[in-house]
Amino acid sequence: MEGVAQAAPAIAMLAAFACVAGGVATIRRGDRRKGVLMLVMAVVLVGNVLIWTL
């Protein structure tokens, strides 16, 4: 892997952590649906990183 391909998993993991933090904050503010969707997006990103690294 070269260039952006090497950085893609790291960037995706940072985005997943940000989605978890944003999802929890959104749920605490009272918008449960959007918060849960952000948590689901974080799970999908982590799954993509696992697939990329295998």
TIGUBA-87277 format. One line per field, with one value per atom (N, C-alpha, C, O, CB): residue number from 1; residue in one letter; atom name; x, y, z. Coordinates in nm, 3 decimals, decimal comma. Glycine has a CB too. Example, Ala and Ser with C-alpha at 12.3 -4.5 7.8 and 13.67 -1.06 7.14 Angstrom:
# TIGUBA-87277
resi: [1;1;1;1;1;2;2;2;2;2] .
resn: [A;A;A;A;A;S;S;S;S;S] .
name: [N;CA;C;O;CB;N;CA;C;O;CB] .
east: [1,319;1,230;1,320;1,424;1,131;1,285;1,367;1,290;1,341;1,408] .
north: [-0,569;-0,450;-0,330;-0,332;-0,447;-0,225;-0,106;0,003;0,114;-0,060] .
up: [0,780;0,780;0,780;0,846;0,905;0,708;0,714;0,787;0,804;0,572] .
# end
This chain:
# TIGUBA-87277
resi: [1;1;1;1;1;2;2;2;2;2;3;3;3;3;3;4;4;4;4;4;5;5;5;5;5;6;6;6;6;6;7;7;7;7;7;8;8;8;8;8;9;9;9;9;9;10;10;10;10;10;11;11;11;11;11;12;12;12;12;12;13;13;13;13;13;14;14;14;14;14;15;15;15;15;15;16;16;16;16;16;17;17;17;17;17;18;18;18;18;18;19;19;19;19;19;20;20;20;20;20;21;21;21;21;21;22;22;22;22;22;23;23;23;23;23;24;24;24;24;24;25;25;25;25;25;26;26;26;26;26;27;27;27;27;27;28;28;28;28;28;29;29;29;29;29;30;30;30;30;30;31;31;31;31;31;32;32;32;32;32;33;33;33;33;33;34;34;34;34;34;35;35;35;35;35;36;36;36;36;36;37;37;37;37;37;38;38;38;38;38;39;39;39;39;39;40;40;40;40;40;41;41;41;41;41;42;42;42;42;42;43;43;43;43;43;44;44;44;44;44;45;45;45;45;45;46;46;46;46;46;47;47;47;47;47;48;48;48;48;48;49;49;49;49;49;50;50;50;50;50;51;51;51;51;51;52;52;52;52;52;53;53;53;53;53;54;54;54;54;54] .
resn: [M;M;M;M;M;E;E;E;E;E;G;G;G;G;G;V;V;V;V;V;A;A;A;A;A;Q;Q;Q;Q;Q;A;A;A;A;A;A;A;A;A;A;P;P;P;P;P;A;A;A;A;A;I;I;I;I;I;A;A;A;A;A;M;M;M;M;M;L;L;L;L;L;A;A;A;A;A;A;A;A;A;A;F;F;F;F;F;A;A;A;A;A;C;C;C;C;C;V;V;V;V;V;A;A;A;A;A;G;G;G;G;G;G;G;G;G;G;V;V;V;V;V;A;A;A;A;A;T;T;T;T;T;I;I;I;I;I;R;R;R;R;R;R;R;R;R;R;G;G;G;G;G;D;D;D;D;D;R;R;R;R;R;R;R;R;R;R;K;K;K;K;K;G;G;G;G;G;V;V;V;V;V;L;L;L;L;L;M;M;M;M;M;L;L;L;L;L;V;V;V;V;V;M;M;M;M;M;A;A;A;A;A;V;V;V;V;V;V;V;V;V;V;L;L;L;L;L;V;V;V;V;V;G;G;G;G;G;N;N;N;N;N;V;V;V;V;V;L;L;L;L;L;I;I;I;I;I;W;W;W;W;W;T;T;T;T;T;L;L;L;L;L] .
name: [N;CA;C;O;CB;N;CA;C;O;CB;N;CA;C;O;CB;N;CA;C;O;CB;N;CA;C;O;CB;N;CA;C;O;CB;N;CA;C;O;CB;N;CA;C;O;CB;N;CA;C;O;CB;N;CA;C;O;CB;N;CA;C;O;CB;N;CA;C;O;CB;N;CA;C;O;CB;N;CA;C;O;CB;N;CA;C;O;CB;N;CA;C;O;CB;N;CA;C;O;CB;N;CA;C;O;CB;N;CA;C;O;CB;N;CA;C;O;CB;N;CA;C;O;CB;N;CA;C;O;CB;N;CA;C;O;CB;N;CA;C;O;CB;N;CA;C;O;CB;N;CA;C;O;CB;N;CA;C;O;CB;N;CA;C;O;CB;N;CA;C;O;CB;N;CA;C;O;CB;N;CA;C;O;CB;N;CA;C;O;CB;N;CA;C;O;CB;N;CA;C;O;CB;N;CA;C;O;CB;N;CA;C;O;CB;N;CA;C;O;CB;N;CA;C;O;CB;N;CA;C;O;CB;N;CA;C;O;CB;N;CA;C;O;CB;N;CA;C;O;CB;N;CA;C;O;CB;N;CA;C;O;CB;N;CA;C;O;CB;N;CA;C;O;CB;N;CA;C;O;CB;N;CA;C;O;CB;N;CA;C;O;CB;N;CA;C;O;CB;N;CA;C;O;CB;N;CA;C;O;CB;N;CA;C;O;CB;N;CA;C;O;CB] .
east: [0,084;0,000;0,088;0,196;-0,096;0,042;0,119;0,030;-0,090;0,187;0,090;0,023;-0,102;-0,099;-0,012;-0,209;-0,337;-0,388;-0,455;-0,441;-0,355;-0,401;-0,346;-0,413;-0,360;-0,228;-0,172;-0,240;-0,256;-0,021;-0,280;-0,341;-0,490;-0,547;-0,316;-0,555;-0,700;-0,750;-0,846;-0,745;-0,690;-0,740;-0,727;-0,815;-0,666;-0,617;-0,598;-0,701;-0,756;-0,456;-0,725;-0,823;-0,963;-1,042;-0,820;-0,994;-1,125;-1,142;-1,251;-1,143;-1,037;-1,048;-1,067;-1,144;-0,922;-1,000;-1,022;-1,166;-1,229;-0,924;-1,217;-1,356;-1,452;-1,554;-1,387;-1,421;-1,506;-1,510;-1,617;-1,457;-1,395;-1,393;-1,472;-1,543;-1,247;-1,461;-1,537;-1,687;-1,767;-1,492;-1,725;-1,867;-1,921;-2,035;-1,887;-1,841;-1,886;-1,905;-2,008;-1,783;-1,809;-1,821;-1,940;-2,016;-1,691;-1,956;-2,068;-2,201;-2,300;-2,052;-2,205;-2,329;-2,373;-2,491;-2,312;-2,278;-2,310;-2,358;-2,455;-2,188;-2,289;-2,329;-2,468;-2,548;-2,226;-2,496;-2,626;-2,738;-2,846;-2,627;-2,710;-2,810;-2,836;-2,951;-2,762;-2,731;-2,748;-2,827;-2,898;-2,611;-2,816;-2,893;-3,039;-3,121;-2,832;-3,072;-3,211;-3,251;-3,366;-3,292;-3,161;-3,195;-3,144;-3,036;-3,133;-3,223;-3,181;-3,157;-3,059;-3,284;-3,243;-3,232;-3,100;-3,030;-3,351;-3,066;-2,941;-2,819;-2,720;-2,932;-2,827;-2,717;-2,693;-2,578;-2,743;-2,800;-2,786;-2,732;-2,651;-2,921;-2,776;-2,724;-2,574;-2,501;-2,799;-2,528;-2,385;-2,308;-2,197;-2,358;-2,365;-2,299;-2,295;-2,195;-2,372;-2,400;-2,401;-2,296;-2,228;-2,541;-2,283;-2,182;-2,041;-1,955;-2,194;-2,018;-1,888;-1,860;-1,747;-1,882;-1,961;-1,942;-1,910;-1,824;-2,070;-1,976;-1,950;-1,808;-1,739;-2,051;-1,763;-1,626;-1,523;-1,424;-1,601;-1,545;-1,452;-1,454;-1,349;-1,489;-1,571;-1,579;-1,502;-1,435;-1,724;-1,512;-1,437;-1,286;-1,211;-1,476;-1,242;-1,098;-1,054;-0,945;-1,067;-1,135;-1,099;-1,087;-0,996;-1,203;-1,178;-1,172;-1,048;-0,981;-1,298;-1,018;-0,901;-0,772;-0,680;-0,895;-0,764;-0,637;-0,620;-0,510;-0,629;-0,726;-0,712;-0,666;-0,648;-0,842] .
north: [-0,119;0,000;0,125;0,127;0,000;0,225;0,348;0,469;0,465;0,359;0,574;0,703;0,702;0,667;0,751;0,740;0,754;0,619;0,612;0,820;0,513;0,380;0,340;0,267;0,277;0,385;0,355;0,437;0,389;0,382;0,556;0,644;0,620;0,662;0,789;0,555;0,539;0,467;0,515;0,463;0,356;0,292;0,382;0,383;0,162;0,455;0,543;0,656;0,692;0,601;0,712;0,820;0,767;0,834;0,883;0,646;0,587;0,559;0,577;0,457;0,516;0,491;0,622;0,627;0,418;0,728;0,858;0,904;0,958;0,963;0,881;0,916;0,833;0,884;0,898;0,705;0,619;0,668;0,672;0,474;0,707;0,760;0,890;0,913;0,784;0,973;1,098;1,070;1,140;1,186;0,968;0,933;0,879;0,908;0,830;0,802;0,752;0,869;0,876;0,651;0,959;1,075;1,162;1,206;1,158;1,187;1,268;1,199;1,265;1,301;1,068;0,994;0,996;1,014;0,852;0,978;0,982;1,122;1,137;0,941;1,224;1,362;1,393;1,461;1,461;1,343;1,368;1,297;1,352;1,323;1,176;1,103;1,177;1,188;0,959;1,228;1,302;1,430;1,474;1,335;1,492;1,614;1,586;1,677;1,689;1,458;1,423;1,376;1,335;1,536;1,379;1,333;1,190;1,166;1,427;1,096;0,957;0,895;0,822;0,876;0,922;0,859;0,895;0,807;0,901;1,023;1,065;1,010;0,972;1,219;1,005;0,951;0,805;0,762;0,971;0,727;0,585;0,564;0,475;0,513;0,645;0,634;0,664;0,601;0,729;0,759;0,788;0,670;0,639;0,917;0,605;0,488;0,372;0,300;0,445;0,354;0,250;0,280;0,190;0,238;0,407;0,445;0,415;0,373;0,595;0,436;0,405;0,255;0,215;0,452;0,173;0,027;-0,013;-0,099;-0,048;0,048;0,017;0,058;-0,015;0,089;0,174;0,217;0,121;0,088;0,359;0,077;-0,018;-0,150;-0,211;-0,042;-0,193;-0,315;-0,300;-0,394;-0,350;-0,185;-0,160;-0,166;-0,220;-0,024;-0,110;-0,113;-0,257;-0,296;-0,026;-0,336;-0,477;-0,550;-0,631;-0,547;-0,523;-0,586;-0,540;-0,621;-0,555;-0,411;-0,357;-0,418;-0,442;-0,205;-0,445;-0,494;-0,644;-0,695;-0,460;-0,714;-0,859;-0,881;-0,995;-0,935] .
up: [0,000;0,000;0,000;0,060;0,123;-0,067;-0,076;-0,052;-0,078;-0,211;-0,004;0,007;0,092;0,210;-0,127;0,030;0,099;0,149;0,251;0,008;0,076;0,116;0,252;0,326;0,011;0,287;0,418;0,527;0,640;0,419;0,495;0,595;0,612;0,713;0,558;0,517;0,520;0,646;0,706;0,399;0,689;0,812;0,936;1,022;0,836;0,945;1,060;1,060;1,164;1,061;0,943;0,932;0,964;1,030;0,790;0,918;0,945;1,094;1,147;0,865;1,162;1,307;1,383;1,479;1,359;1,342;1,404;1,383;1,473;1,348;1,262;1,234;1,317;1,363;1,085;1,339;1,420;1,564;1,625;1,415;1,619;1,756;1,765;1,863;1,802;1,663;1,661;1,652;1,714;1,544;1,575;1,564;1,695;1,731;1,453;1,766;1,897;1,993;2,061;1,956;1,999;2,089;2,050;2,136;2,086;1,920;1,874;1,896;1,930;1,729;1,877;1,899;2,044;2,073;1,854;2,134;2,277;2,316;2,390;2,362;2,267;2,298;2,243;2,307;2,241;2,123;2,062;2,139;2,157;1,916;2,184;2,264;2,395;2,438;2,294;2,457;2,584;2,565;2,657;2,644;2,446;2,419;2,390;2,389;2,302;2,367;2,350;2,213;2,194;2,384;2,114;1,980;1,964;1,909;1,870;2,013;2,020;1,882;1,864;2,094;1,786;1,654;1,586;1,535;1,565;1,585;1,519;1,594;1,532;1,512;1,726;1,805;1,777;1,763;1,951;1,769;1,740;1,599;1,576;1,756;1,505;1,368;1,363;1,287;1,275;1,443;1,447;1,508;1,464;1,528;1,609;1,667;1,568;1,562;1,796;1,491;1,388;1,282;1,234;1,324;1,245;1,147;1,199;1,123;1,111;1,329;1,387;1,379;1,350;1,533;1,403;1,394;1,250;1,228;1,444;1,154;1,013;0,976;0,905;0,921;1,022;0,993;1,052;0,986;1,047;1,175;1,237;1,159;1,139;1,386;1,115;1,034;0,904;0,860;1,005;0,841;0,718;0,743;0,661;0,659;0,853;0,885;0,907;0,863;1,011;0,974;0,994;0,861;0,842;1,083;0,770;0,638;0,562;0,497;0,558;0,568;0,496;0,547;0,469;0,511;0,678;0,733;0,716;0,733;0,880;0,682;0,659;0,521;0,480;0,684] .
# end
